[in-house]
């Protein structure tokens, strides 16, 4: 069984190297589409590809954001794989919290083609703001050490089985290819670091504000409105089980 990833990115130069090198632990190939980055994101991907053949800078496009951009990669590659191979929808700021190959075996035993994720959302809190203002929080520090307060409060499809003889019809379903059957009963755990520091948060909000695809989630460009109170969140300690509220 092979596991390939499709990563759609834009202006994530503070984290993209961590994301891609982490995903190499379980993905044989990671196809990267840059959606018009204006920072060093695309250059970092190209530099990484010279070190790691698993990372493939597939294309750079300046089209408006669409989940359907992933279908371009899938439709180009799916015939090279078998119906026992799988794909990962890899966002540029997330890290699977467990080995996906174990969950894929579980899904195939159940006769299922799709695995959803529980999104472990890490937030920027008042403690993080204080450290940032004191100059004690550096983007050079690994993100696992920088952001420790989280809430498991969202689900999304993340892994899906390849269909070697069927293309991805974007008009039917933009999340995963149509024609897939059955969702695995268990959700895989997935770390998500969308809010990392004031500079990054402000850039993220400005990129998404006013776009139809993000209208339900981005209603302001004021980064301070994303600060969460630590008392309302769980605190991550390595080795301890993830907490649901």
C-alpha positions as CSV (number, residue, x, y, z in Angstrom):
1,X,0.0,0.0,0.0
2,X,1.3,3.4,-1.0
3,X,0.3,6.7,0.7
4,X,0.6,9.9,-1.4
5,X,-0.2,13.4,-0.2
6,X,-1.6,16.5,-1.9
7,X,-0.6,19.7,-0.1
8,X,-2.1,23.1,-1.2
9,X,-0.2,26.0,0.2
10,X,0.0,29.8,0.2
11,X,2.3,32.1,2.2
12,X,3.2,29.6,4.9
13,X,7.0,30.1,5.0
14,X,7.2,30.0,8.8
15,X,5.9,26.4,9.0
16,X,6.0,24.6,5.6
17,X,9.4,23.0,6.1
18,X,8.2,21.4,9.4
19,X,5.0,20.2,7.8
20,X,6.5,18.6,4.8
21,X,9.5,16.9,6.5
22,X,7.1,15.5,9.2
23,X,4.8,14.1,6.6
24,X,7.7,12.3,5.0
25,X,7.6,9.8,7.9
26,X,4.5,8.2,6.4
27,X,4.0,9.5,2.8
28,X,6.0,8.1,-0.1
29,X,5.3,11.2,-2.2
30,X,4.0,14.7,-1.3
31,X,2.7,16.7,-4.3
32,X,2.8,20.4,-3.5
33,X,0.6,23.1,-5.3
34,X,1.5,26.7,-4.5
35,X,-1.6,28.9,-4.8
36,X,0.3,32.2,-5.5
37,X,2.6,32.7,-2.5
38,X,4.2,36.1,-2.2
39,X,6.7,35.1,0.5
40,X,9.4,32.4,0.5
41,X,7.0,29.4,0.7
42,X,7.4,28.2,-2.9
43,X,11.2,28.7,-2.8
44,X,11.4,26.6,0.4
45,X,9.5,23.8,-1.2
46,X,11.8,23.8,-4.2
47,X,14.9,23.8,-2.0
48,X,13.5,20.9,0.1
49,X,12.8,18.9,-3.1
50,X,16.5,18.9,-3.9
51,X,17.2,17.2,-0.5
52,X,14.2,15.0,-0.3
53,X,12.8,13.2,-3.4
54,X,9.5,12.5,-1.7
55,X,8.7,16.3,-1.9
56,X,7.5,17.2,-5.4
57,X,6.9,20.9,-6.3
58,X,4.0,20.0,-8.6
59,X,2.9,23.5,-9.8
60,X,2.4,27.1,-8.9
61,X,-0.9,28.7,-9.8
62,X,-2.4,32.1,-9.3
63,X,-6.0,30.9,-9.7
64,X,-8.5,31.8,-6.9
65,X,-8.3,29.2,-4.0
66,X,-10.4,26.1,-4.6
67,X,-10.3,22.7,-3.0
68,X,-10.6,21.5,-6.6
69,X,-7.0,22.4,-7.2
70,X,-6.1,19.1,-5.5
71,X,-8.1,17.2,-8.1
72,X,-5.6,18.3,-10.8
73,X,-2.9,16.3,-9.0
74,X,-5.1,13.4,-8.4
75,X,-6.4,13.1,-12.0
76,X,-2.8,13.2,-13.2
77,X,-1.4,10.5,-10.9
78,X,-4.3,8.2,-9.9
79,X,-3.8,5.8,-12.8
80,X,-0.2,5.1,-11.6
81,X,-1.6,3.7,-8.3
82,X,-3.8,0.7,-7.4
83,X,-7.1,0.6,-5.7
84,X,-5.3,-0.4,-2.5
85,X,-3.3,2.8,-2.4
86,X,-4.4,5.9,-0.4
87,X,-4.2,9.7,-0.5
88,X,-3.8,12.3,2.3
89,X,-5.3,15.8,2.1
90,X,-2.4,17.6,3.8
91,X,-2.8,21.2,4.8
92,X,0.3,23.3,5.1
93,X,-0.1,23.8,8.9
94,X,-1.0,20.4,10.2
95,X,0.6,17.2,11.4
96,X,-1.1,13.8,11.8
97,X,-0.9,12.9,15.5
98,X,-0.8,9.1,14.8
99,X,0.4,6.8,12.1
100,X,-2.2,6.9,9.3
101,X,-1.2,3.5,7.9
102,X,-2.7,1.8,11.0
103,X,-6.0,3.6,10.4
104,X,-5.9,2.8,6.7
105,X,-5.7,-0.9,7.6
106,X,-8.7,-0.5,9.9
107,X,-10.7,1.3,7.2
108,X,-10.0,-1.4,4.6
109,X,-11.0,-4.1,7.1
110,X,-14.3,-2.3,7.5
111,X,-14.6,-2.0,3.7
112,X,-14.5,1.9,3.9
113,X,-12.8,4.3,1.5
114,X,-12.7,7.5,3.6
115,X,-11.1,8.4,6.9
116,X,-12.2,11.6,8.7
117,X,-10.0,13.5,11.2
118,X,-10.6,15.0,14.6
119,X,-8.8,18.4,14.2
120,X,-6.7,19.2,17.3
121,X,-6.9,23.0,17.0
122,X,-4.0,24.7,18.7
123,X,-4.7,28.3,19.7
124,X,-2.8,31.5,20.4
125,X,-3.6,32.4,24.1
126,X,-2.9,35.2,26.5
127,X,0.2,33.3,27.7
128,X,1.5,33.1,24.2
129,X,0.9,36.8,23.6
130,X,2.8,37.7,26.8
131,X,5.8,35.6,25.7
132,X,5.6,37.2,22.2
133,X,5.6,40.7,23.6
134,X,8.6,39.9,25.8
135,X,10.5,38.6,22.8
136,X,10.5,35.1,24.3
137,X,8.6,33.4,21.5
138,X,10.6,32.7,18.3
139,X,9.4,31.4,15.0
140,X,12.6,29.4,14.9
141,X,11.4,27.2,17.7
142,X,9.5,24.1,16.5
143,X,5.8,24.6,16.5
144,X,5.1,21.6,18.8
145,X,7.0,23.6,21.5
146,X,5.5,27.0,20.8
147,X,1.8,26.3,20.9
148,X,0.5,24.0,23.7
149,X,-3.2,25.0,24.3
150,X,-5.7,23.2,22.2
151,X,-9.3,22.1,21.7
152,X,-10.6,19.1,19.7
153,X,-13.6,20.7,18.1
154,X,-13.8,20.1,14.3
155,X,-13.9,17.2,11.9
156,X,-12.8,16.9,8.2
157,X,-12.2,14.2,5.7
158,X,-8.4,13.6,5.5
159,X,-7.6,10.2,3.9
160,X,-9.2,8.5,1.0
161,X,-8.7,5.4,-1.2
162,X,-7.3,5.7,-4.7
163,X,-9.6,4.8,-7.6
164,X,-7.3,3.9,-10.5
165,X,-10.1,3.9,-13.2
166,X,-12.2,6.9,-12.0
167,X,-11.2,10.6,-12.1
168,X,-12.1,13.1,-9.5
169,X,-15.2,15.0,-10.6
170,X,-14.8,18.3,-8.8
171,X,-18.4,19.3,-9.7
172,X,-19.8,16.5,-7.5
173,X,-17.7,16.7,-4.4
174,X,-14.7,19.1,-3.7
175,X,-13.5,17.4,-0.4
176,X,-12.7,14.0,-1.8
177,X,-13.3,12.2,-5.1
178,X,-16.8,11.0,-5.8
179,X,-17.6,7.3,-6.1
180,X,-16.0,6.5,-2.7
181,X,-18.0,4.4,-0.3
182,X,-18.1,4.2,3.5
183,X,-16.5,6.3,6.2
184,X,-14.3,4.6,8.8
185,X,-15.9,4.5,12.2
186,X,-12.8,5.9,14.0
187,X,-11.5,9.4,13.3
188,X,-7.8,9.9,13.0
189,X,-6.3,12.6,15.3
190,X,-4.7,15.6,13.4
191,X,-2.8,18.5,14.9
192,X,-3.7,21.9,13.3
193,X,-1.7,25.1,13.9
194,X,-3.6,27.8,12.1
195,X,-2.8,30.5,14.7
196,X,0.9,30.7,15.4
197,X,1.9,34.4,16.2
198,X,0.5,37.9,15.6
199,X,2.4,38.4,12.3
200,X,1.3,35.1,10.8
201,X,-2.3,35.4,12.1
202,X,-2.7,38.8,10.6
203,X,-1.3,37.6,7.2
204,X,-3.6,34.6,7.3
205,X,-6.7,36.7,8.0
206,X,-5.8,39.3,5.3
207,X,-5.4,36.6,2.7
208,X,-8.7,35.0,3.5
209,X,-11.0,37.9,4.4
210,X,-13.6,38.6,1.7
211,X,-13.1,35.3,-0.1
212,X,-16.2,33.2,-0.6
213,X,-14.4,30.0,0.4
214,X,-13.6,31.4,3.8
215,X,-16.6,33.6,4.5
216,X,-18.0,31.3,7.2
217,X,-14.7,31.3,9.2
218,X,-12.9,34.6,8.6
219,X,-15.1,37.6,9.5
220,X,-12.4,40.1,10.6
221,X,-8.7,41.0,10.0
222,X,-8.1,41.9,13.6
223,X,-5.7,39.2,14.9
224,X,-6.4,40.0,18.5
225,X,-9.9,38.6,18.1
226,X,-8.4,35.1,17.6
227,X,-6.7,35.1,21.0
228,X,-8.3,32.4,23.2
229,X,-8.3,32.2,27.0
230,X,-6.2,29.3,28.2
231,X,-8.7,28.4,30.9
232,X,-11.1,27.3,28.1
233,X,-8.6,25.0,26.5
234,X,-6.7,21.8,27.2
235,X,-2.9,21.9,27.8
236,X,-0.7,19.5,25.8
237,X,1.9,17.4,27.6
238,X,3.9,14.9,25.6
239,X,2.9,11.4,26.4
240,X,-0.5,12.2,27.9
241,X,-3.7,11.3,26.0
242,X,-5.5,13.9,24.0
243,X,-8.5,15.4,25.9
244,X,-11.9,16.0,24.5
245,X,-14.4,18.5,26.1
